[in-house]
Amino acid sequence: MSGARGRPTPGQPTITDVARHAGVALSTVSYVLSGKRAISEVTRNRVLASIRSLGYHPHAGARALASRRANVIALVLPLRAGMQVPVVMQFAMAVVTTARRFDHDVLLVTSDEGPAGLRRVAATALVDGVLVMDVELDDPRVPLLRALARPSVLIGLPADATGLTCVDLDFHRAGWACVAHLAGLGHRRVALLGAPAAVYDRGTGFAHRTRAGVVEAAAGHGVDAVALPCEEGAAAVRRTLADLLERHPDVSGLIVQNEAAVDPVLATLPALGRRVPQDVSVVAVCPDRFAEQASPMLTAVPVPAEEIGTQAVSLLMRKLDGEAVPEVTLLPPRLTVRGSTAAPAPAARAGR
């Protein structure tokens, strides 16, 4: 929101003109616009009347005063260890694109300040509502979100969604679907290579829900399952896979929920004497782009970043319009079978 449209053209009233007309200090007008400091209702109304009288509207903050809308939403996206930035940016692009359809801009907030940063953003008049990403099961931002006057939507699902609005892929069912597919092919021992350890350590919801789905589905299908975090980088993936296959040589099905590990996994397995899918079947939970570009193309449950981002913005806009919305919207997983899965070899079916 900078550049030419933020500068008054000749003849346009300025913030100084507004202050003079209202008989207040320049800083008072600024505080009314930003919401950074409490201003008495009498003074605020006088400033707003001067803004309307003078026709002052050089930027989104001033345009909001007549309609009570800033036409800006905040996307709180803290950049943390273990996050898959290319995937995160797919969500962000979907949010920006959808927001423009509603004539809104997006303020991207990437600092990891927890509740304090969220409170700072929501306290200003710069945004109408807030979208929150990288949601933890016991997210410290949740109590504040319940108390905020501004509407919010979480892209993710905490342990307790009461009083919130959340949208996400049903990662628990996604983990279940991966195991069900492998079990249906005849695999009896599978392994989940998950997100980096830092993602599990901070309690990120999607990782824990997928792991829980895998474990529960394995028990339900009579399949042995092991779940491991997987760090980024080819060397780390090779160490993880080598250790896994040394300790569990009869593993014949892998579930990968770590986009950065997809290509290294497919490159490392042949080097360890395991062909895909003849010796080891691989299923991924990842955006379709990663699955389709892999060799062989991966059987996968896609993470529908565009659909989730679109729904998140749409839910927020409905809340801004005073509509009632569901607390939780979980998109059902859709497994697409490609060339990376097959029935296990006889040795794997019998146990190595």
ABEGO torsion letter per residue (X at the ends): XBEAAABBBBGBBBAAAAAAAAGBBAAAAAAAAAGABBBBAAAAAAAAAAAAAAGBBABAAAAAAAAGBAGBBBBBBBBBBGBBAAAAAAAAAAAAAAAAAAGBBBBBBABBAEAAAAAAAAABAABABBBBBGBBABBAAAAAAAABABBBBBBEBBABABGBBBBBBBAAAAAAAAAAAAAAAGBABBBBBBBBAAAAAAGBAAAAAAAAAAAAAAAAAGBBBBBBBBBBEAAAAAAAAAAAAAABAABABBBBBBAAAAAAAAAAAAAAGBBOAAABBBBBBBBAAAAAABOBBBBBBBBBAAAAAAAAAAAAAAAAAGBBBBABBBBBBBBBBBAABBBBBAAAAAEX
